[in-house]
Amino acid sequence: FWRVRNRCYSILIHLKVIYRMNYKNLTKFIIFSLSLSFVSTFLKAENLEEVYELALKNDPLLKAAEASYRAGKENKVQGRSGLLPNLSVSGSTNWNEYRVMDQIIDQYNSNNYSARLTQPVFRMDKWFQFRRGKALTQSAEAEFAYQQQETMIRVASAYFNVLNSIDSLNAAKAEEKAIGRQKDLAKKRFEVGLAAITEVQETQAAYDLTVVSRISREAQLDSAREGLTSIVGKDITLLSPLIDDFEISLPDPLDRENWVTLGLKNNFQLQSARLQRDAAKHSARAATSNHLPQIDIVGRATKSTSKQGKFGGFIQNPLFGIEQDTRQYAIQVNIPLYAGGSISSSRRQAFANYDRAKEQTVYTERSTIRDIRSNHFGVQTQVANVTARKQALASAESALEATQIGYEVGSRNTVDLLDSQKRLFQAQRDYASSRYEYIIAMLRLKASVGSLNPGDLISISNRME
C-alpha cells in the first residue's frame, strides 16, 4: 500500500512539474526521462538466483568437480569390461629372401592375419573389480552432489558478503557525514564562544576516525566484490538486498536428533566415504581371488598366404599363393601358484587399504554428527542474535534521540553525543550482518543433512527487493 501511495504521489508531482513547463523545457524533460529509463535497464540489480545461474556457467571449481565426476563415472565401465568378451585382431606382411653363399635362391612375400576372441567364464577377480568400479562411480556421484552444495554456499556467502560490505560502507558514510556536521557545529560554537576548544578537538578526532573507517570499509567492499567475481566470472554492479521483513525462523523440526538421523542417511560426504569403503572391500576381495583358477573360452582364426616357390631352393611349394585358414577353439584354464610373493603382498596391501577406508568412514560419520549438531545450534544462536540486534538497533535509535535532546538543553556533552552516534551506526552494521549470518547458517545446516538444493536459493531470492 505504501509503495503504491508513494508511486502515485511521485506521478502527481511529475504532472505538476510538466504543467508548469513550456514546450522547450518539456521536450528536455522527456529526453532526460527516456535517457534515465534507458540507463536504468542496464543497471538492473541481480538477485541471488541470477548470480547462482552465472556461477553454474562460470565457476571453475564447479567445472573441475564436474570433470572429476565424469572421470569417476568411467570406473564402472572399466570394471564391467573385464566380464565382457575381448576381441583383438592382428596382421603382418613379410618380405623373405633365401640365400646360399650370398646368392638369392628364392624371394617371396608372405601375409598373416589373425583374430582372437576371449570370453571370461570364471574370473572372480574380474567380478570384484566390476563391483569396485560400480562403487567408485556412485562415490563420484555423491562427491559431485556435495560439491554442488558447496557451490551454493560459496555463492551465497560471497553474495551476502558483498551486501554486508555495502551496508557497512553506507553506515560508515552516514557516520562520517553525521560526525562531520557535529564537527562543523562545534567549530561554529567555538567561534562565537559557546564551546571550548576541547569540543572542537574531540569532534575532529572522531571525524578523522570515521574517515579511516570509511576507507577501510571501501577496501572490504572491493575485496568482497572480487571474491564474487572470481566465482561468477564477471563484475556485478548492483545486487538486490533483502527485504526489511525477511522471515527469521528456527529449524524445523526443532529436535536436533531428527536432523542427525537425516544427515546420517543423506549426507553426501558420508555417502561418498561409505562407497569408498565398499570399493576398497571389493578391491581386497579381488586381490584374494588372484589365487583362484581363471577359466576363459578362447577362439582364434588365422589366415595366411605365402609366395614361397621352393623349400630350400629345390623342392617345389605345393601351397604357393594359396590362402590357408586355421581356426582354434579352446577352454583355457590358468591357476596362479607362485609369482615371487607379489600376489600375497597385493592381498595384504589391499586389506590394509580397506582397513584405512573403514576408519576414514568412521571419522567422517563422527564429523558429520558433530557438524549437524553444531550447525543446528548455530541456526538457533543466529535467530536469537538477529532478534537481539534488532532490539539493540531500536534502543540505539532511542538513546541517540534522548542524547540529542540532552545535548541541546546542555545536560549532555559532545562526547556523549558522539558515543551515541557511534553506537547507532555500529548497531546498524551488526543487525545487517546478523541477518546474513543467519541465512548462511541455515544453508550450512541443510547441506550437512544433504537437503540443500537450488530451490532454497530461489526461495531466498524471491524475498529480495
C-alpha positions in Angstrom: 0.0 0.0 0.0 2.7 2.5 1.0 4.7 1.7 -2.2 1.6 2.3 -4.4 0.8 5.5 -2.4 4.3 6.9 -2.8 4.4 6.0 -6.5 1.1 7.8 -7.1 2.4 10.8 -5.2 5.5 10.8 -7.4 3.4 10.8 -10.6 1.3 13.7 -9.4 4.5 15.7 -8.6 5.8 15.0 -12.1 2.5 16.0 -13.7 2.5 19.3 -11.8 6.0 20.0 -13.0 5.2 19.2 -16.6 2.1 21.5 -16.4 4.3 24.4 -15.3 6.9 23.8 -18.1 6.9 25.4 -21.5 7.2 23.3 -24.7 11.0 23.6 -24.9 11.6 22.6 -21.3 9.0 19.8 -21.6 11.0 18.4 -24.5 14.2 18.4 -22.5 12.4 16.8 -19.6 11.1 13.9 -21.8 14.5 13.3 -23.3 16.1 13.3 -19.8 13.4 10.9 -18.6 13.9 8.5 -21.5 17.6 8.6 -21.1 17.2 7.8 -17.4 14.9 4.9 -18.2 17.4 3.6 -20.8 20.3 3.7 -18.4 18.3 2.0 -15.6 17.7 -1.0 -17.8 21.4 -1.6 -17.9 21.8 -1.1 -14.1 19.3 -3.7 -13.1 20.1 -5.3 -9.8 20.8 -9.0 -9.9 19.3 -11.3 -7.3 20.8 -14.4 -5.7 19.1 -16.7 -8.2 20.6 -14.9 -11.2 24.1 -14.8 -9.6 23.9 -18.6 -8.9 23.0 -19.2 -12.6 26.1 -17.3 -13.6 28.2 -19.4 -11.2 26.8 -22.6 -12.7 28.2 -21.5 -16.1 31.5 -19.9 -15.0 32.7 -21.2 -11.6 36.0 -23.0 -12.2 35.8 -25.1 -9.0 32.4 -26.4 -10.0 33.6 -27.2 -13.5 36.6 -29.0 -12.1 34.3 -31.0 -9.8 32.1 -31.9 -12.9 35.2 -33.1 -14.7 36.1 -35.3 -11.7 32.6 -36.7 -11.8 32.9 -37.5 -15.5 36.2 -39.3 -14.8 34.7 -41.2 -11.9 31.8 -42.5 -14.0 34.3 -44.4 -16.1 35.2 -46.7 -13.2 32.1 -48.7 -13.7 32.6 -49.1 -17.4 36.2 -50.2 -16.9 35.3 -52.7 -14.2 32.5 -54.1 -16.4 34.8 -54.6 -19.3 36.6 -57.4 -17.5 33.4 -59.5 -17.7 32.7 -58.9 -21.4 34.2 -60.5 -24.4 37.7 -59.3 -25.5 38.2 -59.2 -29.3 41.6 -58.4 -30.9 42.9 -58.6 -34.5 46.4 -58.5 -35.8 48.1 -58.8 -39.1 51.6 -58.8 -40.7 53.2 -58.9 -44.1 56.8 -60.0 -44.6 59.3 -60.0 -47.4 61.6 -63.0 -47.3 64.9 -63.8 -49.1 66.6 -67.2 -49.1 70.3 -67.0 -49.9 73.0 -69.6 -50.2 76.6 -68.2 -50.4 75.2 -64.7 -50.9 73.2 -65.9 -53.9 69.5 -65.4 -53.8 67.8 -68.8 -54.3 64.2 -67.7 -53.6 62.5 -64.4 -52.6 58.8 -64.1 -51.8 56.2 -62.2 -49.8 54.0 -63.8 -47.0 51.0 -62.4 -45.2 49.4 -63.3 -42.0 46.0 -62.2 -40.4 44.5 -63.4 -37.1 41.6 -62.6 -34.8 41.3 -63.7 -31.2 38.1 -63.7 -29.1 38.2 -64.3 -25.3 35.2 -64.7 -23.1 35.8 -64.9 -19.3 33.8 -67.8 -17.7 35.1 -68.0 -14.2 37.0 -64.9 -13.1 36.2 -63.9 -9.5 38.9 -61.2 -9.6 37.1 -59.5 -12.6 33.8 -59.7 -10.8 35.0 -57.9 -7.7 36.8 -55.4 -9.9 33.4 -54.7 -11.5 31.8 -54.2 -8.2 34.7 -51.9 -7.1 34.2 -49.8 -10.2 30.5 -49.5 -9.6 31.1 -48.3 -6.0 33.6 -45.8 -7.2 31.2 -44.4 -9.8 28.5 -44.0 -7.1 31.1 -42.3 -4.8 31.9 -39.9 -7.6 28.2 -39.0 -7.9 27.9 -38.4 -4.2 31.1 -36.3 -4.2 29.8 -34.2 -7.1 26.5 -33.6 -5.3 28.4 -32.4 -2.3 30.5 -30.0 -4.5 27.2 -28.7 -5.9 26.0 -27.9 -2.4 29.3 -26.2 -1.6 28.9 -24.1 -4.7 25.6 -22.9 -3.4 27.1 -22.0 -0.1 30.1 -20.2 -1.7 27.8 -18.2 -4.0 25.5 -17.2 -1.1 28.4 -16.4 1.2 30.1 -14.2 -1.5 26.8 -12.6 -2.4 25.9 -11.6 1.2 29.5 -10.7 1.9 29.1 -8.0 -0.7 25.8 -6.9 0.7 27.2 -6.8 4.2 30.2 -4.7 2.9 27.8 -2.3 1.2 25.7 -2.0 4.4 28.9 -1.4 6.4 30.1 1.2 3.9 26.8 3.0 3.9 26.8 3.1 7.7 30.4 4.4 7.7 29.5 7.1 5.2 26.4 8.1 7.2 28.5 8.2 10.4 31.2 10.3 8.7 28.5 12.7 7.5 26.8 12.9 10.9 30.0 13.5 12.8 31.2 15.9 10.1 28.1 18.0 10.8 28.8 17.8 14.5 32.4 18.9 13.9 31.3 21.9 11.8 28.8 22.8 14.5 31.5 22.6 17.2 33.7 24.9 15.2 30.9 27.4 14.9 30.1 27.2 18.6 33.7 27.8 19.4 33.9 30.8 17.1 31.1 32.5 18.9 32.4 31.5 22.3 29.7 28.9 23.1 32.1 25.9 23.2 35.6 25.1 24.4 38.5 24.1 22.1 38.4 20.6 23.5 35.0 20.1 22.0 36.4 21.0 18.6 39.3 18.7 19.1 37.1 15.8 20.2 34.8 16.1 17.2 37.8 16.5 14.9 39.4 13.3 16.3 36.1 11.4 16.0 35.7 12.6 12.4 39.2 11.5 11.4 38.4 8.1 12.8 35.2 7.9 10.7 37.2 8.7 7.6 39.6 5.9 8.3 36.7 3.6 9.0 35.1 4.6 5.7 38.3 3.9 3.7 38.6 0.5 5.4 35.0 -0.3 4.5 35.6 0.6 0.9 38.6 -1.7 0.8 36.5 -4.5 2.3 33.8 -3.9 -0.3 36.3 -4.1 -3.1 37.7 -7.4 -1.8 34.2 -8.8 -1.4 33.3 -7.9 -5.0 36.5 -9.5 -6.2 35.6 -12.7 -4.3 32.2 -12.8 -6.0 33.7 -12.0 -9.4 36.1 -15.0 -9.1 33.1 -17.3 -8.8 30.7 -15.9 -11.4 33.4 -14.7 -13.9 32.1 -11.1 -14.3 31.8 -7.9 -12.4 28.3 -7.4 -10.9 27.5 -3.7 -10.4 24.2 -4.0 -8.4 22.9 -6.7 -6.1 19.4 -7.0 -4.8 19.2 -6.5 -1.0 17.0 -8.5 1.4 13.5 -7.1 2.1 13.2 -5.4 5.5 10.8 -8.0 6.9 12.8 -11.1 5.9 11.5 -14.0 7.9 13.8 -15.5 10.5 12.7 -18.8 11.9 14.0 -21.7 14.0 15.0 -25.0 12.4 12.1 -27.3 11.6 12.0 -29.8 13.2 13.5 -28.3 16.3 14.7 -31.6 17.7 18.4 -31.9 16.9 18.5 -35.7 16.8 16.0 -35.7 14.0 18.5 -33.7 11.9 21.3 -36.1 12.9 19.2 -39.1 11.8 18.5 -37.4 8.5 22.2 -36.5 8.0 23.5 -40.0 8.7 21.2 -41.1 5.8 21.6 -38.3 3.3 24.9 -36.5 3.9 26.8 -36.7 0.6 30.3 -36.7 2.1 29.3 -39.6 4.3 27.8 -41.4 1.4 31.0 -41.0 -0.6 33.1 -42.3 2.3 30.9 -45.4 2.7 31.1 -46.1 -1.0 34.9 -45.6 -1.0 35.0 -48.2 1.8 32.9 -50.6 -0.2 35.2 -50.1 -3.2 38.2 -50.9 -1.0 36.5 -54.0 0.2 35.8 -55.3 -3.3 39.4 -54.4 -4.2 40.6 -56.6 -1.3 38.4 -59.5 -2.4 39.7 -59.2 -6.0 43.2 -59.4 -4.7 42.3 -62.5 -2.7 40.8 -64.1 -5.8 44.1 -63.9 -7.7 45.0 -67.4 -6.4 41.8 -68.9 -7.7 41.5 -70.7 -11.1 40.9 -68.4 -14.1 38.8 -70.0 -16.9 38.2 -68.4 -20.3 36.8 -69.5 -23.6 39.2 -68.7 -26.4 38.6 -68.7 -30.1 41.2 -67.9 -32.7 41.0 -67.6 -36.5 44.2 -67.2 -38.7 44.6 -66.7 -42.4 47.9 -66.7 -44.2 49.3 -66.7 -47.7 52.8 -67.3 -49.0 54.5 -66.8 -52.4 57.4 -69.1 -51.5 58.3 -71.0 -54.6 60.6 -73.7 -53.4 61.6 -75.2 -50.0 65.3 -74.9 -49.6 65.5 -73.7 -53.2 64.9 -77.2 -54.6 61.5 -78.6 -53.5 58.5 -77.1 -55.2 56.0 -75.5 -52.7 52.6 -77.1 -53.3 50.8 -74.3 -51.4 52.2 -71.5 -53.5 49.9 -68.5 -53.3 47.1 -70.5 -51.6 45.3 -68.8 -48.6 45.4 -71.1 -45.5 42.6 -70.8 -42.9 43.2 -72.1 -39.4 40.6 -72.0 -36.6 41.1 -72.9 -33.0 38.6 -73.2 -30.1 39.7 -73.8 -26.5 38.8 -73.6 -22.9 41.8 -72.0 -21.2 42.5 -72.6 -17.5 45.1 -70.7 -15.6 45.9 -71.4 -11.9 48.3 -68.8 -10.4 50.5 -70.7 -7.9 53.5 -68.6 -7.2 54.6 -65.2 -8.5 57.5 -64.3 -6.3 55.3 -63.3 -3.4 53.6 -60.4 -5.3 50.1 -61.9 -5.1 50.2 -62.3 -1.4 51.7 -58.9 -1.0 49.0 -57.3 -3.1 46.4 -59.1 -1.0 47.9 -57.7 2.3 48.1 -54.3 0.8 44.5 -54.3 -0.4 43.2 -55.3 3.0 45.3 -52.6 4.7 43.7 -50.1 2.3 40.3 -51.5 3.3 41.1 -51.0 7.0 42.1 -47.4 6.3 38.9 -46.8 4.3 36.8 -48.2 7.2 38.5 -45.9 9.7 38.1 -42.9 7.5 34.4 -43.7 7.2 34.1 -43.8 11.0 35.8 -40.4 11.2 33.6 -38.9 8.5 30.5 -40.2 10.3 31.5 -38.7 13.6 32.4 -35.4 11.9 29.0 -35.4 10.2 27.2 -35.8 13.5 29.4 -33.0 15.1 28.8 -30.7 12.2 25.0 -31.3 12.2 24.7 -30.6 15.9 27.0 -27.5 15.6 25.1 -26.1 12.7 21.7 -26.8 14.3 22.8 -24.9 17.4 24.3 -22.2 15.2 21.0 -21.5 13.5 19.2 -21.2 16.9 22.0 -18.8 18.0 21.7 -16.7 14.9 17.9 -16.4 15.3 18.4 -15.1 18.8 21.2 -12.9 17.6 19.0 -11.3 14.9 16.3 -10.6 17.4 18.7 -9.1 19.9 20.4 -7.0 17.2 17.1 -5.6 16.0 16.2 -4.6 19.6 19.6 -3.1 20.1 19.2 -1.0 17.0 15.8 0.3 18.2 17.4 1.0 21.6 20.4 2.8 20.0 18.0 5.0 18.0 16.1 5.9 21.1 19.3 6.6 23.0 20.6 8.9 20.3 17.3 10.9 20.3 17.5 11.3 24.0 21.2 12.2 23.9 20.5 14.7 21.2 17.8 16.4 23.3 20.0 16.4 26.3 22.9 17.9 24.3 20.6 20.7 23.1 19.5 21.6 26.6 23.0 21.2 28.0 22.7 18.1 30.1 24.8 16.0 27.8 28.2 16.9 26.3 29.8 16.3 22.9 31.4 13.0 24.0 28.1 11.6 25.0 26.6 12.6 21.6 29.5 11.1 19.6 29.3 7.8 21.6 25.6 7.6 20.9 26.1 8.1 17.2 28.8 5.5 17.1 26.6 3.0 18.9 23.8 3.6 16.5 25.8 3.0 13.4 27.5 0.0 14.9 24.0 -1.4 15.8 23.0 -0.9 12.1 26.0 -2.8 10.9 25.5 -5.6 13.5 21.9 -6.0 12.6 22.5 -6.2 8.9 25.4 -8.7 9.4 23.3 -10.9 11.7 20.7 -11.5 9.0 23.3 -12.6 6.5 24.9 -14.9 9.1 21.5 -16.5 9.8 21.0 -17.3 6.1 24.4 -18.9 5.7 23.9 -20.9 9.0 20.6 -22.2 7.7 22.2 -23.2 4.3 25.0 -25.0 6.1 22.6 -26.9 8.3 20.7 -28.1 5.2 23.9 -29.0 3.4 25.1 -31.1 6.4 22.0 -33.3 6.1 22.1 -33.4 2.3 18.8 -31.5 1.8 20.2 -28.3 0.3 19.1 -27.7 -3.2 18.8 -24.8 -5.7 15.2 -24.2 -4.6 16.5 -22.9 -1.3 18.5 -20.2 -3.0 15.4 -19.4 -5.2 13.3 -19.1 -2.1 15.7 -16.6 -0.6 16.0 -14.8 -3.9 12.2 -14.3 -4.0 12.4 -12.4 -0.8 14.7 -9.8 -2.2 13.8 -6.3 -3.3 
